[in-house]
Amino acid sequence: MGSNLISVSWGDHLEFGLGDGALSSADAVDRAVGRWQDELGGGAVLWRERRSARWYARTFQAPGVSARRPSISKELDFDEHAVIVESAHRRGMKAFVYVTVFDEGWPLDLGWGGGYETWQSHYVIRNPGHQIVDREGSAYLHGVLCFGYPEVRRYKLGVIRRLLAEYDWDGVFICTRSQSRPAPHADWFGFNEPVVEEFRARHGVDIRHQDFDLETWRRLRGEGFTQFLREVQADLRPKGQALLVGIPRASYIGPPIGNMHLDWPLWVREEIVDGLIIDQVAARCPSTWIWMWPSTEQGYGYVENEQPPLDKDLAGRWAAVAEGGRELYLARQWHDFDREENDRLSGLPGVGGLVFSSFRYDNPDVVRWDVWAM
């Protein structure tokens, strides 16, 4: 692609945006696409879909709580997916459906706002044991699935297939960010049966009851997710659709999920991904910059808490992405918009483009207020 990507969280626009910045009409969406192309150098839109929310259950502890978000719940009179795809393609841009894979929600007692409102996917309600589990097998990291289960991979691949089948999307963007509350320690969760059995088969060790090599386990945990990406790419390639994946600027997924290894060099070598978006931040909303959880609840024990300086890191390990013929994009949603700095970063070797938050660009007044109805 070789140009900037515009990350659009449509739900944030609807809930917090003003005027055209709310994207609440087909004309407003179309005007925004033109603005993103002309002013941000947008070559593609990453549209965070809301349709899979229909497959989630919401729970309320107090009467009338569901009325807090009327702009989200009301019926709009246009097909947002048809509009965004047509509008992007008419301008020579690409349109990717944006899907999260580690964000299945949490029970009411862990909900935002003091535990009076929450949501969970029906899949997790029916299959709570498919969330990553602690060593005792009794506690889960709610909302975070273990991709070692074939059933989990089939479920998420089914979601992607259903979304892509509706319209002429150019591909899918898989985001690995999670809003779930972090574990007390980065190696607390990840002892699901597929991981336990595979570790025993390879190394003759029962990781639930015996000492084991942590790094070997961390890498094994990541293999299930790599297999999922393989299966997604196998589905996309015959249709000429691309796979973009967003990760931290790290080789481990980090908070809130833990030290699960991300074998992105393998994804590049095997051409599993068509592009990587790096420097994603899980702890902070990219639209509102609300902290998802207090810094005191992040936990400890993360192996990549300290990152090298950005320029050095891009010239070092991340140079392998472009060298492998894949696109490398740098997430800038968590930085103030600085055109001079953006131009400098775009010109660095190996950087195919930057990723901007449409919400923050389209709603400068709301961003300055820094007051959110959460």
N, C-alpha and C positions, 0 to 999 in steps of 0.2 A: 504493500500500500504506500509506504513512504510519505505519509502525511499525518496530521494530528487526528486523534480520536476524541469524540465528544461523548462523555459518560452521562447518560440521562436517567436519573431516578425519577420517573414520572410521578410516583406517589408523593415525593417531596415537593415537586412543583405544585401538584394539586392541593396539597395540604397547607403549604407555607407561602407559595408564590403569589404575586400580585400582578394584575393586568395580563399582558402577554406572557409574563413570567410564570403564570399559573398553568400554561399549556392546556387550558380547559376547553379549547375549540379546535377544530380542524385547521382553521385559518391561522390560529396562533401557533400551532405546531409547524405549519408550513413556513410561516415567517421566521420562526426560530431556526429551522434548518438552514435557510438562506443566510441568516445572521451568523450561525456557527461556521458556515463555509467561508463567508467573506471576511469575518473579523477574527476568527480563531484558526483559520487554515484547516478546517475540518475536512478530512477525506472519508471519514466513516463515523456512523453513529452507533453507540452501544446503548440499546434501549432496554432498560431494566423493566421487564414485564411484570404485570400485576395479575395476569390471568390465572396463574397457578394458585393465587390466594383463594380462589374458589374451592381449592382442594384442601383448605386448612380449616380447622375448627377454632372459633374464638370463644373465650370464657370471660364472664364478667361477674364480679363479686357484688357490685352495687347496682341498683336499678338506674337505668338511664345513662349508664356509662357509654353505651354504644353510640349515643348521640354526640359524643365529643368530636367526632370527625365527619361532619356532614359533607364536606367537599370530597372525601374519599368514598363515602357510601352512596352518594347520589348517582343516578344513571346519567351518563353523558350521551349526547346524540350523535356520536361519530365512532368509527372503528379505528382506534388509535394505531393498531398494527398496520392496517391497510394504508393509513395516512402517512406514517413514518417511512414505510418502505417505498411508496410511490414518490414521496417528496424527496427522499435521498436519491433515488435512482434518476429522477428527472434532472437532478443537478450533477449527475456523474459521481455521486458519493455511494458508499456501501452502507448497508444496514445490517447490524448484528443483533440478534436477540440475546439479552443479558440475563444469565441464570446463576443463582447461587446454589452451592451444593453442600454447605456445612451450616445451614441456617434453617433448621426445621422447627424452631420455636421451643418453648419451655412451659412447664406447668404454672398454674396460677400463683403458687406461693413464691415463685421466682420472677414474677412479672414486673414490668416497669411500673413506676408510679406507686410504689408501696404494695405491690401485689394485688391490685384490684382489677387488672385487665391483662390478658395474655392471649396467645394463640399457639397452636401446634398443628403440624401436618397430620392428616388422618393416617398417613403411613406410620408415623412415630407412635401415635396413639395405639394403633394395632400391633406395632412391632417395637415396643420400647427397648427390647434387648438388642436391637440393631444399632443403638447408640453406643459410643465408645464407653467402656466399662472399666472400673478400677480393678486392682489385683484381687480383691476379695470377691469380685463378681456381684457386688451388691449396690453400687452407686454408679450413676451414669453422668456423663457430661451432656446435659440436655441440649438437644438440637443438633448435635454433631454425630453424623453417621459413620460407621466403620465400613469402608469400601472393600474389606476382605470378604464380605458376604456377597455372593452372586446376586442375591435378591435385592440388595441395596443398589448394585450397579444396574440391574434391570429396571428398577423403579426410576432412578434418575435419568437413565437413558430414555425411558418411556416419556418422561416429562419433556425432554428436549425434542424427541421425535414429534410429539403432539404439537409443540409450539412451532417447530420449523415447517410442519406439513401445511400450516394454514396459509402461508404467504411466501413470496419469493425472497426470503432472507438470503443474505450472502454467507451466513454462517452463524456460529454461536460464540459468545464470550462467556467463559466459565470463571466466576469469581470465587476465590477461596476464603474471602473474609467471613467472619462469623460474629454475630452479636451476643452469643452465649456468654454466660458468666464464667471466667477462667477457673481452672483447677487450682488448688493450693500450691501444687508443684507441677512443673512442666512434664514430668514423667509419671504423673498420677494415673492417667487413663490410657487405655490402649491394649487391654488384656482380653479382647474378645476371642471367642472360640476359634475362628479361622487363623488368627495370629498364634494362639497357643498351640494349636495342632501342627501348624507349619513349622514353628520353631522346634517342636519336639521331633518332627520328622527329619529336619535337617541337622539338628545338633544334639538330639537325645536329652534335651533339658526341658523340664516342666517349669515355665517361667512364672507360674502362679505360686509355686512352692519351693523352687530352688533358685540359687544365685544364677545370674546369667549376664551376658555381655550387653550393656545398655545400647551401645552403638549398633550392634547387629539387630537388636530388637527395633530400634528407631527406624532403621532402613527397611526392615521387613514390614513395619506398619505402613510405610509409604508405597510399598509395592501394589497394594490393593487399589490405591488411587491412580497409580500409573496404569494399571490394567484397565481401569474405568476410562481413562483418557484414550487408551488404545481402541477401546470399543466404540467410543464416540467418534474418533477419527475414521474408523472403518465404516461407520454409518455415513459420514459426511463426504468422504473423498469421492465415491462414485457419482455424487450429485454436484461435484464441483464447489462444495461449500467449505469454508475455512474454520479452523478452530483456534481461538485466542484464549489464553489462560492468564489470569491475574494472580500474582503471588507477592509476598514480601520480597525485599531485596536481600534474600537469604536462601540457604539450602535446607532450612527447616521452617515449618509453617508458623511456629511461634504462638504467642497468646492469641486467643484463649485456648487453642487446641492442644498445644504442647510441642514436643520435640520430634514430631513425625517428619521424616526425611522427605524432601522434595527433590526427586532425581531429575531436575530440569536438564542437565547435560545429556541424559539418555533421551529425554523427550526431543531434544534438538537433533541428536545423532540419528535417531530412528524416524525422524520427521513426523513425530506424533502430533506436535503442535505446529501451527503455521506462524504463530507469533506469541511472544510473552510480554505481558505488562508487569513491570517490576516496581517496587517501592510502594506497594499498597499497605495501608495501615488499618488494622482491624479495630483498634481501640477507640477510634474516633470516626464519627459519621462524616463522609466526604462532602455532604451538602451543607449541614448545619454546624459541623465541627463540635457537636455535642459529644462528650466522652461517654462511651458505651458502659464503662464501669470505672469506679474510682481507681487511681493508681495503686492504692493499698490493697486492692483485690486482684491485681494482675498475677500474683503468685511469684514464684522464683524458680531458679534452676534452668532457665532457657539458655541454650548453648550459643545463640547468636544475638545476645542482647546488645553487644557492641558491634557496630558496623563500620567498615572503613569509610573514609571520606568519599563522597559520591563520585567525583571525577576519577579518583584512583580506582575505585571499584568498577566503574564502567570500562576503563582502559584495561583492567585486569581480567577477572573471571568472566564478566558479562560479555566480553568481546567474542566469546565462543558462540554466542547466539547468532550474530551476523555472519561470522565465519562459517557457521553451519547452514547458511542460507535461509535462516528464519528471521522474522522481523522482531526488533527489540523496541519496546515503547516504555517511556518513563512516566509514571503516574505523578501528576502535579496537583491533584485535587486537594491535597493537604498543605498547600503553599499559597500564599498571597500571589495574585496574578501580577507578574513582573515581566513585561514584554522584552526588556533587554536581556534578562536572565533566561527567559524562555528561548530567545533566539540563540543565545550562547549554547545552551544545552542541546538544542536541535542540531547545531553544527558539529557536535562532538562525534568522532568516528564511531560507527556502529549503532548510533541512535536513529531509529527509523521515524520517530515522531514522539510527541508528547500527548498526554491524556488530560483533558480538562473537565471540570464539573460544570455542566450546563446550568445547574441551579445557581451556583455562586456567581456565574457570569451574568445570568439573566435577571437576577434579583439583588442588585447591589444595595438597595435601600433596606431590604429585609435582613441581609447579611450584616449591615452596619448596626441595625437595632440590637442584634444578638439576643433576642427574646423569643423563645420557642414555646409553642403550646403543647408541651409534652406531659 
